[in-house]
Amino acid sequence: MRRPFSDSGRTPAAAERSSALEAENRALRARLAELTEEAGRNAALLRKTQERELELLRAGSLAQLLERMIHGLQTWYQLDAVTLVLHDPQHEIRHLLSGDGFLLDELAGVQFADVLTTVAPQLANLERPWLGPFSKADHELLLPAVADTASLDPLRFTRDLASDFLQHLGVVAAICVENAVNRARLVRSGDTDFLTGFPNRRYLHSRLRQELARAQRAGHALACLMIDVDHFKRINDQYGHLAGDAVLREVAQRIDAEMRLSDMGARFGGDEFAIVLPEGNITDAERVAARVLHTVRSQPITIGSHATEIVTLSIGVAAAAPVAGTRDYKVLAERLIAEADAALYRAKSAGRNRIATSQNIVA
């Protein structure tokens, strides 16, 4: 007796197996298409992530790097807000930025934490991206300016998604911050006088040009003090150079104590110091000069184990008011220093231990 055949010439069992194989093939093709599409998305995401990482690596300064990490990532990933938390227990990063004349208020979105756990306890032992929905208890210190937030796409950042690209970006960003801080340290060390800790003459010229440009944009004046320690050669000759160094350190500390928060002091060379007063006019400069002169000479400076010396200063004061159209700030800075130095020479010629003010406004 013959078995019945279907219209296709196959037995029902064979047809069923064929149908199952075709269904399995369709499922495999669909899955392959999904994987191909996912691979394409991942490749595109990898390229974009690498581009972002290169942008961070190309940052020329610490301030520029932080700017790119905040506004750059916000633009690149179409985010409403980005907050960068920097662990800065010794305030070194803040000092490096301020020393470059950068206002920390201009870095909206950057938080400096002395202790990470005060911002979010999770940060202390975090080894991979922390993804998940917004929680006020967890995020309000990380995002203090945002009352309530979340991803517009609930599938965009979830705990069950792989975070390899974000994790790699985080590692690159951390390396970039460390490198930028190290570069800033090197620049600062090259711009700092090792004896007094004050910025040196090179940094003074650089900073003065920046402040003159800022003064021109804002339409305000800028003042400069040139300071000379009176009869310093006698101290060196009588007590030795180590004692002279100790006197210079003490003088620098007393000068620093009388400067305004916005002022910048520098060791100009030898026994000469300078102070730049951003947004300072002649009257402001004379007040600062009077305080510095009084503080330095009011108390004797101890030299060695037994000796003390009353140290006095000669101070020259000058101011600049950059006019519109000025572009050669290097020449303007040199003219301002020369004007203050000429006033200093007049103070020394008049008997020292005094202040002389230039009547010329450098423009």
C-alpha positions as CSV (number, residue, x, y, z in Angstrom):
1,M,0.0,0.0,0.0
2,R,1.5,3.4,-1.0
3,R,1.8,6.3,1.3
4,P,-0.2,9.4,0.4
5,F,1.7,12.3,-1.1
6,S,1.0,16.1,-0.8
7,D,0.6,18.2,-3.9
8,S,4.3,19.2,-3.7
9,G,5.3,15.6,-3.7
10,R,6.4,15.7,-0.1
11,T,5.0,13.8,2.9
12,P,3.2,15.9,5.5
13,A,6.1,15.3,7.9
14,A,8.6,16.6,5.3
15,A,6.4,19.6,4.6
16,E,6.2,20.4,8.2
17,R,10.0,20.1,8.6
18,S,10.5,22.4,5.6
19,S,8.0,24.9,6.9
20,A,9.8,24.9,10.3
21,L,13.2,25.4,8.6
22,E,11.8,28.2,6.5
23,A,10.5,29.9,9.6
24,E,13.8,29.4,11.4
25,N,15.6,30.8,8.3
26,R,13.3,33.9,8.3
27,A,14.0,34.4,12.1
28,L,17.7,34.0,11.5
29,R,17.6,36.5,8.6
30,A,15.7,38.9,10.8
31,R,18.1,38.5,13.6
32,L,21.0,38.9,11.2
33,A,19.4,42.1,10.0
34,E,19.0,43.3,13.5
35,L,22.6,42.5,14.4
36,T,23.8,44.2,11.2
37,E,21.8,47.3,12.0
38,E,23.1,47.2,15.6
39,A,26.7,46.8,14.4
40,G,26.2,49.7,12.1
41,R,24.9,51.9,14.9
42,N,27.7,50.8,17.1
43,A,30.3,51.6,14.4
44,A,28.7,55.0,13.9
45,L,28.7,55.5,17.7
46,L,32.3,54.4,18.0
47,R,33.3,56.9,15.3
48,K,31.5,59.7,17.0
49,T,32.9,58.7,20.4
50,Q,36.4,58.6,18.9
51,E,35.8,62.1,17.4
52,R,34.7,63.4,20.8
53,E,37.8,61.8,22.4
54,L,40.1,63.4,19.9
55,E,38.4,66.8,20.5
56,L,39.2,66.4,24.2
57,L,42.8,65.3,23.5
58,R,43.4,68.3,21.3
59,A,42.4,70.8,24.0
60,G,45.2,73.3,24.4
61,S,44.6,74.3,28.1
62,L,42.9,73.1,31.2
63,A,40.2,75.7,30.8
64,Q,39.6,74.8,27.2
65,L,39.4,71.1,28.1
66,L,36.7,71.8,30.8
67,E,34.8,73.9,28.3
68,R,34.8,71.1,25.8
69,M,33.8,68.6,28.4
70,I,30.8,70.7,29.4
71,H,29.5,72.5,26.3
72,G,31.1,70.2,23.8
73,L,29.5,67.0,25.2
74,Q,26.2,68.8,25.7
75,T,26.2,69.7,22.0
76,W,27.6,66.5,20.7
77,Y,25.2,64.2,22.5
78,Q,22.2,66.7,22.3
79,L,21.8,66.9,26.1
80,D,20.0,69.5,28.1
81,A,22.6,69.7,30.8
82,V,26.1,68.3,31.6
83,T,27.7,68.5,35.0
84,L,31.4,67.8,35.6
85,V,32.4,67.0,39.2
86,L,36.2,67.3,39.8
87,H,37.7,65.9,43.0
88,D,40.0,68.8,44.1
89,P,40.7,68.3,47.8
90,Q,43.7,70.6,47.8
91,H,42.1,73.2,45.6
92,E,44.9,72.8,43.1
93,I,42.8,72.8,40.0
94,R,41.0,75.9,41.1
95,H,44.3,77.6,41.8
96,L,45.7,76.7,38.5
97,L,42.6,78.1,36.7
98,S,42.6,81.3,38.7
99,G,46.4,81.7,38.2
100,D,45.7,81.8,34.5
101,G,43.3,84.6,34.9
102,F,40.3,82.4,34.3
103,L,37.1,83.2,36.3
104,L,35.6,80.1,37.8
105,D,32.2,81.5,37.4
106,E,32.6,81.2,33.7
107,L,32.7,77.4,34.0
108,A,29.0,76.9,34.7
109,G,28.4,73.2,35.0
110,V,31.8,72.4,36.7
111,Q,31.6,71.5,40.4
112,F,34.7,71.2,42.6
113,A,34.4,68.7,45.4
114,D,36.7,68.6,48.4
115,V,35.2,65.2,49.4
116,L,33.3,63.1,46.8
117,T,30.9,61.5,49.2
118,T,29.4,64.8,50.0
119,V,28.2,65.1,46.4
120,A,27.1,61.5,45.9
121,P,28.2,58.5,48.0
122,Q,28.1,56.3,44.9
123,L,31.0,58.3,43.3
124,A,33.6,57.0,45.9
125,N,33.7,53.5,44.5
126,L,32.4,53.9,41.0
127,E,34.2,51.8,38.4
128,R,31.7,52.0,35.5
129,P,29.1,54.5,34.2
130,W,26.3,55.0,36.7
131,L,23.1,54.8,34.5
132,G,19.5,54.9,35.5
133,P,16.5,57.1,36.0
134,F,16.6,60.4,37.8
135,S,16.3,60.2,41.5
136,K,16.1,63.4,43.5
137,A,17.9,61.9,46.5
138,D,20.8,60.6,44.4
139,H,21.1,63.4,41.9
140,E,20.1,66.7,43.5
141,L,23.7,67.5,44.6
142,L,25.1,66.5,41.2
143,L,22.6,68.7,39.3
144,P,21.8,71.5,41.8
145,A,20.4,73.8,39.1
146,V,17.9,71.3,37.8
147,A,14.7,70.7,39.8
148,D,13.8,67.5,38.0
149,T,15.3,65.8,35.0
150,A,15.5,62.5,33.1
151,S,16.3,61.2,29.7
152,L,13.7,62.1,27.1
153,D,14.3,58.7,25.6
154,P,13.8,56.2,28.5
155,L,15.8,53.6,26.6
156,R,18.8,55.9,26.0
157,F,20.6,55.4,29.4
158,T,19.4,52.4,31.3
159,R,21.2,50.0,33.6
160,D,20.8,47.0,31.3
161,L,22.6,48.6,28.4
162,A,26.2,48.1,27.7
163,S,28.3,51.2,28.6
164,D,31.6,50.4,27.0
165,F,31.7,53.6,24.9
166,L,30.7,55.8,27.8
167,Q,33.2,54.0,30.1
168,H,36.0,54.5,27.5
169,L,35.1,58.2,27.0
170,G,35.2,58.6,30.8
171,V,38.6,57.1,31.0
172,V,39.9,59.3,28.2
173,A,38.3,62.4,29.8
174,A,40.0,61.5,33.1
175,I,43.4,61.1,31.4
176,C,42.9,64.4,29.6
177,V,42.2,66.2,32.9
178,E,45.3,64.7,34.5
179,N,47.5,65.7,31.5
180,A,46.0,69.2,31.4
181,V,46.7,69.6,35.1
182,N,50.2,68.4,34.7
183,R,50.8,70.8,31.8
184,A,49.4,73.6,33.9
185,R,51.8,72.6,36.7
186,L,54.7,72.7,34.4
187,V,53.7,76.1,33.0
188,R,53.2,77.4,36.5
189,S,56.5,76.1,37.7
190,G,58.1,77.9,34.7
191,D,56.2,81.1,35.6
192,T,56.9,81.0,39.4
193,D,59.7,82.4,41.4
194,F,61.1,79.5,43.5
195,L,62.3,81.8,46.3
196,T,59.1,83.8,47.1
197,G,56.4,81.7,45.4
198,F,55.3,84.8,43.5
199,P,54.8,84.7,39.8
200,N,58.0,85.7,37.9
201,R,58.7,88.5,35.4
202,R,57.7,86.4,32.4
203,Y,54.3,85.6,33.9
204,L,53.8,89.3,34.9
205,H,54.3,90.4,31.3
206,S,51.9,87.7,30.0
207,R,49.2,88.4,32.6
208,L,49.6,92.2,32.2
209,R,48.8,91.9,28.4
210,Q,45.7,89.8,29.2
211,E,44.5,92.4,31.8
212,L,45.1,95.3,29.4
213,A,43.0,93.6,26.8
214,R,40.3,92.9,29.4
215,A,40.5,96.5,30.6
216,Q,40.0,97.8,27.1
217,R,36.9,95.6,26.5
218,A,35.4,96.7,29.8
219,G,36.4,100.3,29.5
220,H,38.1,100.6,32.8
221,A,41.6,101.5,34.0
222,L,44.4,99.3,35.3
223,A,47.2,100.2,37.7
224,C,50.7,98.9,38.3
225,L,53.1,99.2,41.3
226,M,56.8,98.8,41.0
227,I,58.4,98.1,44.4
228,D,62.1,98.1,45.4
229,V,63.6,97.0,48.8
230,D,65.7,99.9,50.1
231,H,69.4,99.3,50.8
232,F,69.0,95.5,50.1
233,K,72.7,95.3,49.0
234,R,73.7,96.3,52.5
235,I,71.7,93.4,54.0
236,N,73.3,90.9,51.6
237,D,76.8,92.3,52.3
238,Q,76.3,92.4,56.1
239,Y,74.4,89.2,56.7
240,G,75.0,87.1,53.6
241,H,72.8,86.0,50.7
242,L,70.9,83.4,52.6
243,A,69.8,86.1,55.1
244,G,68.9,88.3,52.1
245,D,66.8,85.5,50.7
246,A,64.9,85.2,54.0
247,V,64.3,89.0,53.9
248,L,62.8,88.8,50.4
249,R,60.5,85.9,51.4
250,E,59.2,87.9,54.4
251,V,58.8,91.0,52.3
252,A,56.8,89.0,49.7
253,Q,54.5,87.6,52.4
254,R,53.8,91.1,53.8
255,I,53.1,92.4,50.3
256,D,50.8,89.5,49.6
257,A,48.9,90.2,52.8
258,E,48.0,93.7,51.7
259,M,46.9,93.0,48.1
260,R,43.2,92.8,47.1
261,L,41.9,89.5,46.1
262,S,41.8,90.6,42.4
263,D,45.4,91.9,42.5
264,M,48.4,90.0,41.2
265,G,51.9,90.3,42.7
266,A,55.1,89.2,41.1
267,R,58.8,89.2,41.7
268,F,60.2,91.4,39.0
269,G,63.8,90.4,39.6
270,G,66.4,90.8,42.4
271,D,64.9,92.9,45.1
272,E,62.1,94.3,42.9
273,F,58.5,93.4,43.1
274,A,55.4,94.4,41.1
275,I,51.7,94.5,41.7
276,V,49.0,94.6,39.0
277,L,45.6,96.0,40.0
278,P,42.9,95.0,37.4
279,E,40.1,97.5,37.5
280,G,42.3,99.7,39.6
281,N,42.9,103.5,39.1
282,I,45.6,105.7,40.6
283,T,43.7,106.2,43.8
284,D,43.2,102.5,44.3
285,A,46.9,101.9,43.6
286,E,48.0,104.6,46.1
287,R,45.9,103.0,48.8
288,V,47.4,99.6,48.2
289,A,50.9,101.1,48.0
290,A,50.4,102.9,51.4
291,R,49.3,99.6,53.0
292,V,52.2,97.7,51.7
293,L,54.7,100.3,52.7
294,H,53.3,100.5,56.2
295,T,53.1,96.8,56.7
296,V,56.6,96.1,55.6
297,R,58.3,98.8,57.7
298,S,56.1,98.6,60.8
299,Q,57.7,95.5,62.2
300,P,61.4,94.5,62.1
301,I,62.3,91.4,60.1
302,T,64.3,88.8,62.0
303,I,67.6,87.8,60.4
304,G,69.3,84.8,61.7
305,S,69.2,84.0,65.4
306,H,69.7,87.4,66.9
307,A,69.7,90.3,64.4
308,T,66.6,92.2,63.2
309,E,66.3,94.9,60.5
310,I,63.6,97.5,59.8
311,V,63.1,97.2,56.0
312,T,61.6,100.0,54.0
313,L,60.4,100.2,50.4
314,S,60.4,102.6,47.5
315,I,57.2,102.3,45.4
316,G,56.3,103.8,42.0
317,V,52.6,103.9,40.9
318,A,51.3,104.3,37.3
319,A,48.0,103.6,35.6
320,A,46.8,102.8,32.1
321,A,43.5,103.3,30.3
322,P,43.6,101.4,27.0
323,V,41.8,103.3,24.3
324,A,39.6,101.6,21.7
325,G,41.5,100.2,18.8
326,T,44.6,99.3,20.8
327,R,45.9,95.9,19.8
328,D,49.6,95.9,20.6
329,Y,49.2,95.1,24.3
330,K,52.9,94.0,24.6
331,V,54.1,97.5,23.8
332,L,51.4,99.0,26.1
333,A,52.4,96.6,29.0
334,E,56.1,97.7,28.5
335,R,55.1,101.4,28.6
336,L,53.1,100.9,31.8
337,I,55.9,99.1,33.6
338,A,58.4,101.8,32.4
339,E,56.1,104.5,33.7
340,A,55.8,102.8,37.1
341,D,59.5,102.2,37.1
342,A,60.2,105.9,36.4
343,A,58.0,106.8,39.4
344,L,59.9,104.3,41.5
345,Y,63.2,106.0,40.5
346,R,61.8,109.3,41.6
347,A,60.9,107.8,45.0
348,K,64.4,106.5,45.5
349,S,65.9,109.8,44.4
350,A,63.7,111.7,46.9
351,G,65.2,109.7,49.8
352,R,63.5,106.2,49.6
353,N,60.9,104.8,52.1
354,R,58.1,106.6,50.1
355,I,55.6,106.4,47.3
356,A,55.8,108.4,44.0
357,T,52.9,108.5,41.6
358,S,53.1,109.1,37.8
359,Q,50.9,111.9,36.5
360,N,50.9,110.3,33.0
361,I,48.1,107.9,32.1
362,V,49.3,105.3,29.7
363,A,46.9,104.8,26.8
